[in-house]
Amino acid sequence: MQFELTASMMCANYGNLEQEVRDLEEGGIDSFHIDIMDGRYVPNFAMSLNDMRYIAGAASKPLDVHLMIEHPSNNIGLFLRHLRKCDTVYIHPEAEYHPSTTLQAIINEGMTPGIAVNPGTSVETIMEMLRIVKKVLVMSVNPGNAGQMYLPYVGKKITKLLALKEDMDFEIYWDGACSADKILEFAPKGVKGFVLGTTLLFGKKQSYGETLQNIRKLKF
């Protein structure tokens, strides 16, 4: 079964970030997930514009940039100028007065537009944006910190989105508390990719290549 695996780089070893990028790429990661937090939309600070720019320059694989910031339209150009046509940019609809305008700016630069959906955000409130975006990042935890517990009611939201994705032409990605059992359950249902953090990928005794190979060998 084919599904994408993306590395949550806020969990990486920043003592040698270049080596981390190289090891992940050699290990078979599909993309790099970049969490940008402003301390306002979420109560935490994570990666910065410079972190994103460095990884964009060091990596050959695509970036998935997750903007957890208030009013991303104010600074969207700062991010887009350092990204490539193969990269994706997610915004949170609640963080913007007119999210469709910000999504159009991403489209105009030739990048893939996406929205990130919080656990407390209903499918009904994002229905029109589903016609604009190509990717929907479903948060299975509240955004802002790694290592949180999975919120089980998110599964019902994914079921609703799966029923809409073919007609509206978008793919679904999982972010937060991603364990092997979640991949086993939701990849066969049609979830396209999974963001891997401390639960499955980082801080393990084996290499990234061994870990990723084991994930791809899961028995469905």
C-alpha positions in Angstrom: 0.0 0.0 0.0 1.4 3.4 -1.0 1.3 6.3 1.5 3.6 9.3 2.1 5.7 9.8 5.2 6.9 13.3 6.2 9.3 14.1 9.0 8.3 16.6 11.6 11.5 18.7 11.7 10.7 20.4 15.0 11.6 17.1 16.6 15.0 16.8 14.8 18.4 17.2 16.3 19.4 20.8 15.7 23.0 20.1 16.8 23.5 18.8 13.3 20.6 19.7 11.1 22.4 19.1 7.9 23.1 15.5 8.8 19.5 15.0 9.9 18.3 16.1 6.5 20.8 13.9 4.8 20.0 10.8 6.9 16.2 11.3 6.5 16.5 11.6 2.7 18.8 8.5 2.5 16.4 6.7 4.8 13.5 7.3 2.4 11.5 10.1 3.8 9.0 11.6 1.3 9.0 15.2 2.6 10.0 17.5 5.4 7.2 19.0 7.7 8.1 22.5 8.9 6.1 23.9 11.8 6.2 27.7 12.0 4.7 29.0 15.3 4.4 32.6 16.4 3.5 32.3 20.1 0.1 34.0 19.3 -2.0 31.6 17.2 -0.6 28.8 19.3 1.0 29.2 22.7 4.5 28.1 21.6 7.4 29.0 19.4 8.8 26.4 17.1 10.7 26.7 13.9 11.6 30.0 12.3 11.8 31.4 8.8 15.6 30.8 8.8 15.1 27.2 9.8 12.7 26.7 6.9 15.1 28.5 4.5 18.0 26.3 5.6 16.1 23.0 5.2 14.8 24.2 1.8 18.4 24.7 0.7 19.7 21.5 2.1 16.9 19.1 1.1 16.1 17.7 -2.3 12.7 16.4 -1.1 9.7 18.7 -0.9 8.8 20.8 2.1 5.4 20.9 3.8 5.3 24.2 5.6 2.6 24.5 8.3 2.0 28.1 9.2 0.6 28.2 12.8 0.6 32.0 12.8 -2.0 34.8 13.0 -2.8 36.6 9.7 -0.4 34.7 7.5 -1.3 37.0 4.6 0.7 39.8 6.3 4.0 37.9 5.7 3.2 35.1 3.3 5.7 36.6 0.7 8.5 36.1 3.2 7.9 32.4 3.2 7.0 31.8 -0.5 10.2 33.5 -1.8 12.3 30.8 -0.2 10.2 27.8 -1.3 10.1 25.8 -4.5 7.3 24.8 -6.9 7.2 21.3 -5.4 6.5 22.6 -1.8 3.2 22.8 0.1 2.0 25.6 2.4 -0.7 25.0 4.9 -2.6 27.8 6.7 -5.2 27.6 9.4 -8.5 29.1 8.3 -9.3 30.6 11.7 -6.0 32.6 11.6 -7.1 34.7 8.7 -9.8 37.2 7.9 -10.0 36.0 4.2 -8.2 32.7 4.0 -9.1 32.2 0.3 -6.9 35.3 -0.6 -3.9 33.8 1.2 -4.5 30.5 -0.5 -4.6 32.2 -3.9 -1.3 33.9 -3.2 0.2 30.4 -2.6 -1.4 29.2 -5.9 -0.1 32.2 -7.8 3.5 31.2 -6.8 3.0 27.7 -8.2 3.0 26.0 -4.9 0.5 23.5 -3.4 -2.2 25.2 -1.2 -3.4 23.5 1.9 -5.4 24.1 5.0 -4.7 22.6 8.5 -7.9 21.6 10.4 -7.8 21.8 14.2 -9.7 19.2 16.3 -12.4 21.7 17.2 -12.9 22.9 13.6 -15.9 21.3 11.8 -15.9 20.1 8.2 -18.9 22.3 7.5 -17.0 25.5 8.3 -14.3 24.8 5.7 -16.5 23.4 3.0 -15.9 26.1 0.4 -12.1 26.1 0.9 -12.1 22.4 0.1 -12.7 23.4 -3.5 -9.6 25.6 -3.5 -7.0 23.5 -1.7 -5.1 20.3 -2.8 -4.2 19.1 0.7 -6.0 19.0 4.0 -3.9 18.5 7.1 -6.1 17.0 9.8 -4.8 17.8 13.3 -5.4 14.8 15.6 -4.1 16.9 18.5 -4.4 20.6 19.4 -1.6 22.4 17.5 1.4 23.8 19.3 3.3 21.0 21.0 4.8 17.6 20.1 4.0 14.5 22.2 0.3 15.1 22.8 -2.4 12.5 23.2 -4.6 11.6 20.2 -8.2 13.0 20.3 -10.4 10.1 19.1 -13.3 12.1 17.8 -11.0 13.3 15.0 -11.6 9.9 13.3 -15.2 10.9 12.5 -14.0 14.1 10.9 -11.6 12.1 8.6 -14.5 9.9 7.6 -16.5 13.0 6.5 -13.5 14.3 4.5 -12.9 11.0 2.9 -16.4 11.1 1.5 -15.7 14.5 -0.1 -12.1 14.2 -1.4 -12.8 12.7 -4.8 -15.5 15.2 -5.7 -13.5 18.2 -4.5 -10.1 16.9 -5.6 -8.0 17.1 -2.4 -5.8 14.7 -0.4 -5.9 14.1 3.3 -2.8 14.1 5.6 -2.6 13.2 9.3 -0.7 15.3 11.8 -0.2 14.6 15.5 0.3 11.5 17.7 0.9 9.3 14.6 1.4 5.7 15.8 1.5 2.5 13.7 -2.1 1.7 14.6 -3.3 5.0 13.1 -1.5 4.3 9.8 -2.9 0.7 9.8 -6.4 2.1 10.3 -6.5 5.2 8.1 -4.1 4.5 5.2 -6.4 1.8 3.8 -9.4 4.2 4.1 -7.7 6.8 1.9 -5.5 9.0 4.0 -2.6 9.9 1.7 0.2 10.8 4.2 1.3 10.9 7.8 3.5 13.4 9.7 6.0 11.5 11.9 7.4 12.9 15.1 8.5 11.4 18.4 5.9 8.7 18.4 7.3 6.8 15.5 10.4 8.4 14.0 12.6 10.6 16.2 14.6 9.6 19.3 14.7 5.9 18.4 17.7 3.5 18.7 17.6 2.4 15.1 18.4 4.5 12.0 15.9 6.5 10.2 16.2 4.2 7.3 15.4 1.1 9.4 12.4 2.9 11.1 10.9 4.1 7.8 11.4 0.7 6.2 9.6 -0.9 9.1 6.7 1.5 8.8 6.3 0.8 5.1 6.3 -2.9 5.8 3.3 -2.7 8.2 0.9 -5.6 7.6 -2.5 -4.3 6.3 
